[in-house]
Amino acid sequence: MRFPRLTRARLGVSLLAMLAGAGVLAVREGLGSDHQDTPEVELSPRLDINDVYAFPGADESRIVLVMTTQSPITPAGTAAARFDPNALYQIRIDNTGDAVEDLVLQFQFDDVSGGGQRVALFGPVAPTGTGQFSRVAKATPDIVGNINTVLTSGAGATLVQLFAGPRDDPFYIDLDQFFRIVPDRRPSRGPLSQIGPAPEASAFRPKCTNGVINPGQAQFDQTHGCAADFLRTFNAMAIVVELPEALVKGAGNNIGLWATVSR
Amino acid sequence: MRKMLAALPALAAAAVISAACGDDTRTIVEVQKPDTVITVVRDTIRIGNTTVTFDQIDRLGNPLVSEVFVEKREHDHFNTSNPSEDVAQFRDDIAGFVTGVAGRDPAYANAVAAALTPDMLVVRLDKTGGGPFGANVGWLTYVLDPANGYGGRKLQGDDVVDKGLSVIFGNALGNNNNVSPGLVTDNVDANDKAHSAAFPYVATPN
């Protein structure tokens, strides 16, 4: 990895300013596993996918799929955060091993009066088409209801659970140091864009205890302070679905997952 | 004239046109500023409208793959393409990062690139994960523990940054050639909040 510049002090000041208050625009300057990776999604944060997770649910016959978007959202901006009502959010599933989706879970949102929002889940269902262009695969949602609420359909062996709303961003990384090493990947706006363009470090920052570098950390960068999670205290808009594995499994045992946002 | 325009009721909506399209609406708002008129088109798409075509603008499977391995200028291309195209279009980028930036040997770089393309998060449904935070669950466990790995990615105890770094710069896959000890971990080992063992699992917002 190569990496960038921005003193810790400057970043700290910027972050304080953001946290103190405020501005929705000032908030859009971070990055995670795949946060804000193009100018287009930087400018349309509701369309930005951050991470995808998949793990067993309440028992081994169930699977949980998580897609996080829109990070970093400040605590102050969280109450007003919404999904894009004109976008199609999807988790696509290949269950035949050809890297082409066989099933999709599709999510749409609509604004309701009073500032609320509803989420609709379609699927898992075979997509109308595959690849770059998508349509909603069926007219009637399998689940629909308010965001920030646990919604369900079915029971027992057919139970499907859905949640969409603000959550802690589960991703963690020393992002500012990452960009010092790989400045090419930095966002085009905000404090992190000030790093680089030349690499400013060739190692990560050391682990510290109470601000003092721990012993045995000589291989790490001693000149940019201590390692820190850039995304601590930031939130994301998360979509979480738990469903029976049987609804996503094909003839084989393996599935491949990816998330997309389209508009 | 500039003054007059500026004095108009601020950034007024000069024209609003609504056209019916099913139950969807399209609103065209012309926003006047002193020197320019900006036309903003806002579509409102009804839930369950199966006739609207959506165009993909972001894509993500494995953590860090597009962010780290693919050059920034290629990110738009990556985001609008599909996993079935990854081997042809991006395997070389990944291998090139591992040789060019990390200085690893080409055979190793090709092995890493092969494991990450097509860019899909792989889950092996026949394996017992051991619960939401189970020991067999986690990113690349199906590669690192072929006998038992469930794969997927868990919320807690799955430091994907360190896993990725130790593959790229360390010996996670058993290759000790030209490792970079200062780059195998970012020294951030856990999230700032604990997650829940029950639905919806992800920690409440800050």
Interface residues (C-beta under 8 A of the other chain):
Chain A: M1 R2 L31 S33 D34 H35 D37 T38 E40 V41 L47 D48 I49 N50 D51 V52 Y53 A54 F55 P56 G57 A58 E60 I63 V64 V66 T68 I73 P75 T78 P85 N86 A87 L88 D94 D98 A99 V100 Q108 F109 D110 R118 A120 F122 T128 T130 G131 Q132 F133 S134 R135 V136 A137 K138 A139 T140 P141 V144 V150 Q161 F163 P166 R167 D168 P170 F171 Y172 I173 D174 Q177 F178 I181 V182 D184 R185 S202 A203 F204 R205 P206 K207 Q219 F220 D221 A227 A228 D229 L231 R232 T233 F234 N235 A238 V240 E242 E245 V248 K249 N253 N254 I255 G256 L257 W258 A259 T260 V261 S262 R263
Chain B: R42 D43 T44 I45 R46 I47 G48 N49 T50 T51 V52 T53 F54 D55 Q56 I57 D58 R59 L60 G61 P63 L64 S66 E67 V68 E71 K72 H75 D76 N79 T80 S81 N82 P83 S84 D86 V101 A102 P118 D119 M120 L121 V122 V123 R124 L125 D126 T128 G129 G130 G131 P132 F133 G134 V137 Y150 G151 G152 R153 K154 L155 D159 V160 V161 L165 I168 F169 S180 P181 G182 L183 T185 D186 N187 V188 A190 N191 D192 K193 H195 A198 F199 P200 Y201 V202 A203 T204 P205 N206
